[in-house]
Structure formats: C-alpha cells, structure tokens
Amino acid sequence: MPEITLDQIKSLREKTGISTMSCKKSLVECDGDEQKAIELLRKNGELKAQERSEKSTSEGMIVSYVHTNSKIGVLISLGCETDFVARNDDFKNLGRDIAMHVAAMNPLYLSPEDVPPELVEKEVEIWKSELVKEKKPQHIWDKILEGKINKFTNEISLLKQPFVKNPDLTIEKLISEHIAKLGENIQIKRFVRLSI
C-alpha cells in the first residue's frame, strides 16, 4: 500500500473543503488515487446529505442575480440550519451559482414532484398521438411514456437539471456536496426568475 503524504492530503482538502481526517481516510481507502478519493467523498457526502435532510432550515439568505444585459433577474431563498453557515462564503457562492443557473436554464419548478399533473397529462396526450403515428405496439407504451415523463419533469425541474457550470453535477448533487462540506442541511425554499 502506498504511503499517503501530507501534500496529497492537503491537495485533496483544498479541492474538496472536507476535513483532513476524512481526506486521509479516503486516500488510504483508494490507495492514494485522488480522483477515486474525491468520488468516495462525494458518495459519503450524499449519505451525510440524506442524514441531514430532516434538519430544520430556518436560517439562510436571499440571493439575487441580474444578468449583464439587465433583462433577466433571479431571486433565490436558500435555507440552512444556522446563521454561522448563512454567513459562510461557500454558502453564499452556492446561492450565487444556483441563481446564475436559474437565469441561464429557466427551470419552471423546484422538483419533479412540483410539476402539475395537468401539465404532464397534456404532454402524455401528445406523446400518445406520436406513438400511434409511429405505429409503436401498445404493450410497450407504458414503458416509453414513463421514460418520457421522467425526462420531461427532470428537464423543467431545478434540482434535476445539470449544473450550467459543471454538467456532470445536477443542482441536487451540487447542494449535496455543500451539505457534506458545510455539515448542515441546505434547501432551496423558493426561486423567482424575471425576464424582459
């Protein structure tokens, strides 16, 4: 097993913001491979995020973003557990990143569960008529429609959209990483996008 150096631990800590002990532990588990260690920390972070998701988010901040052309503006209400985290630069930057993402990608809802059933039903009717035209066998319609519904609701839901600055991450995963990093539950309470 390779010896884990202080420089490796320091490098991983700078990239992830996660504690020195966690960085060392993940590097040991991944035989010093930094990329694998980051993936492991990410996986562990998601577990921590799930554990924290029941915690109350009564603190936080309102974040605003106005695009350079002054024709698009976004307000986000971002919640956390304590005033200490609400004042943290990482938390503020997360809010700004999400607001900028909303300006760029124009999500209509926070999560797929928020998409009104009537909207989904309208789309399903259109897809059904397409399936008839394509002469798809009726016994596979349910599977096809389920896939289309998931894709449609994910595309218009903020939490499921690929983050505009890093499409490998969804907004949901981006928040999970910050939950792991800051050790508190973080939730988007509301968002509003205005455009001219």
C-alpha positions as CSV (number, residue, x, y, z in Angstrom):
1,M,0.0,0.0,0.0
2,P,1.5,3.4,-1.0
3,E,2.4,5.9,1.7
4,I,-0.1,8.8,1.9
5,T,1.8,12.1,2.0
6,L,0.8,15.3,3.7
7,D,0.9,17.1,0.3
8,Q,-1.7,14.6,-1.1
9,I,-4.0,15.2,1.9
10,K,-3.5,19.0,1.6
11,S,-4.3,18.9,-2.1
12,L,-7.4,16.8,-1.6
13,R,-8.5,19.1,1.3
14,E,-8.1,22.2,-0.9
15,K,-10.1,20.7,-3.7
16,T,-13.0,19.4,-1.5
17,G,-13.0,21.5,1.6
18,I,-13.6,18.3,3.6
19,S,-11.7,17.6,6.9
20,T,-8.1,16.5,6.9
21,M,-9.1,13.2,8.6
22,S,-11.8,12.4,6.0
23,C,-9.4,13.2,3.2
24,K,-6.6,11.0,4.6
25,K,-9.1,8.1,5.2
26,S,-10.5,8.3,1.7
27,L,-6.9,8.5,0.2
28,V,-5.9,5.4,2.2
29,E,-9.0,3.5,1.0
30,C,-8.3,4.5,-2.6
31,D,-4.5,3.7,-2.5
32,G,-3.6,7.3,-2.9
33,D,-5.7,7.8,-6.1
34,E,-7.0,11.4,-5.8
35,Q,-9.9,11.1,-8.3
36,K,-11.2,7.9,-6.7
37,A,-10.9,9.6,-3.2
38,I,-13.0,12.5,-4.5
39,E,-15.6,10.1,-5.8
40,L,-15.6,8.3,-2.4
41,L,-16.0,11.6,-0.5
42,R,-18.8,12.5,-2.9
43,K,-20.6,9.2,-2.2
44,N,-20.1,9.7,1.5
45,G,-21.3,13.3,1.2
46,E,-24.5,12.2,-0.3
47,L,-25.1,9.9,2.6
48,K,-24.4,12.8,5.0
49,A,-26.8,15.0,3.0
50,Q,-29.5,12.4,3.4
51,E,-28.9,12.2,7.1
52,R,-29.2,16.0,7.4
53,S,-32.2,16.4,5.2
54,E,-34.6,16.2,8.2
55,K,-32.9,19.1,9.9
56,S,-34.8,22.4,10.0
57,T,-33.5,25.2,7.7
58,S,-34.8,28.3,9.4
59,E,-31.7,30.4,8.7
60,G,-30.3,31.3,5.3
61,M,-30.3,34.2,2.8
62,I,-32.0,35.7,-0.2
63,V,-29.6,35.7,-3.2
64,S,-30.1,37.9,-6.2
65,Y,-28.6,37.7,-9.7
66,V,-29.1,40.1,-12.5
67,H,-27.7,39.1,-15.9
68,T,-25.3,41.5,-17.6
69,N,-27.9,42.6,-20.1
70,S,-30.2,43.6,-17.2
71,K,-33.0,41.7,-18.9
72,I,-33.0,38.6,-16.6
73,G,-33.1,38.7,-12.8
74,V,-33.4,35.9,-10.3
75,L,-34.2,35.8,-6.5
76,I,-33.5,32.6,-4.5
77,S,-34.4,31.9,-0.9
78,L,-31.7,29.5,0.2
79,G,-32.1,27.9,3.7
80,C,-29.6,26.4,6.1
81,E,-29.6,25.4,9.8
82,T,-27.5,28.2,11.4
83,D,-26.6,31.9,10.9
84,F,-23.0,30.8,11.1
85,V,-23.3,28.8,7.8
86,A,-25.5,31.5,6.2
87,R,-22.6,34.0,6.5
88,N,-20.1,31.4,5.1
89,D,-18.6,32.3,1.7
90,D,-19.1,28.8,0.4
91,F,-22.8,29.1,1.2
92,K,-23.0,32.5,-0.5
93,N,-21.2,31.2,-3.6
94,L,-23.6,28.3,-3.8
95,G,-26.5,30.7,-3.7
96,R,-25.0,32.8,-6.5
97,D,-24.2,29.7,-8.6
98,I,-27.8,28.5,-8.3
99,A,-29.2,31.9,-9.1
100,M,-27.0,32.2,-12.2
101,H,-28.1,28.7,-13.2
102,V,-31.8,29.7,-12.9
103,A,-31.1,32.7,-15.1
104,A,-29.4,30.6,-17.8
105,M,-31.6,27.4,-17.7
106,N,-35.1,28.8,-16.8
107,P,-36.4,25.9,-14.7
108,L,-40.1,26.1,-14.1
109,Y,-40.4,24.0,-10.9
110,L,-38.1,23.1,-8.0
111,S,-38.5,19.3,-8.3
112,P,-40.4,16.8,-10.5
113,E,-42.9,16.3,-7.7
114,D,-43.9,20.0,-8.1
115,V,-44.8,19.7,-11.8
116,P,-48.7,19.9,-12.0
117,P,-50.3,16.6,-13.2
118,E,-52.4,18.5,-15.7
119,L,-49.2,19.7,-17.5
120,V,-47.9,16.1,-17.6
121,E,-51.2,14.8,-18.9
122,K,-51.2,17.3,-21.8
123,E,-47.7,16.1,-22.8
124,V,-48.8,12.4,-22.4
125,E,-51.7,13.1,-24.9
126,I,-49.2,14.5,-27.4
127,W,-46.8,11.5,-26.9
128,K,-49.6,9.0,-27.3
129,S,-50.6,10.5,-30.7
130,E,-46.9,10.3,-31.7
131,L,-46.8,6.6,-30.7
132,V,-49.9,6.0,-32.9
133,K,-48.3,7.7,-35.9
134,E,-45.1,5.7,-35.3
135,K,-47.1,2.5,-35.1
136,K,-45.5,1.5,-31.8
137,P,-47.0,-1.6,-30.3
138,Q,-49.4,-0.7,-27.5
139,H,-47.9,-3.2,-25.0
140,I,-44.7,-1.1,-24.8
141,W,-46.4,2.3,-24.5
142,D,-46.3,2.4,-20.6
143,K,-42.5,1.9,-20.6
144,I,-42.0,4.6,-23.3
145,L,-44.3,7.0,-21.6
146,E,-42.7,6.5,-18.2
147,G,-39.3,7.4,-19.7
148,K,-40.7,10.5,-21.5
149,I,-42.5,11.7,-18.3
150,N,-39.3,11.3,-16.2
151,K,-37.2,13.1,-18.9
152,F,-39.8,15.9,-19.2
153,T,-40.2,16.5,-15.5
154,N,-36.5,16.4,-14.9
155,E,-35.7,18.9,-17.6
156,I,-38.0,21.5,-16.2
157,S,-37.1,20.9,-12.5
158,L,-34.3,22.9,-11.0
159,L,-32.9,20.2,-8.7
160,K,-32.6,17.6,-11.6
161,Q,-31.0,19.9,-14.1
162,P,-27.3,19.5,-15.0
163,F,-25.5,22.4,-13.3
164,V,-24.6,25.0,-16.0
165,K,-21.0,25.4,-14.8
166,N,-20.4,21.6,-14.4
167,P,-22.9,19.4,-16.4
168,D,-21.5,16.3,-14.6
169,L,-23.4,17.5,-11.5
170,T,-27.1,18.1,-11.1
171,I,-28.2,21.1,-8.9
172,E,-29.3,18.4,-6.3
173,K,-25.8,16.9,-6.2
174,L,-24.2,20.3,-6.0
175,I,-26.3,21.0,-2.9
176,S,-25.4,17.6,-1.5
177,E,-21.7,18.4,-1.9
178,H,-22.2,21.6,0.0
179,I,-24.2,19.8,2.7
180,A,-21.2,17.4,3.2
181,K,-18.7,20.3,3.1
182,L,-20.6,22.6,5.5
183,G,-22.2,20.0,7.7
184,E,-25.7,21.4,7.6
185,N,-28.9,20.8,5.7
186,I,-29.3,23.2,2.8
187,Q,-32.5,23.7,0.9
188,I,-33.8,25.9,-1.9
189,K,-37.0,27.3,-0.4
190,R,-38.2,29.3,-3.4
191,F,-36.9,30.8,-6.6
192,V,-38.3,33.5,-8.9
193,R,-37.0,34.3,-12.4
194,L,-38.0,37.6,-14.0
195,S,-37.3,38.5,-17.7
196,I,-38.0,41.2,-20.1
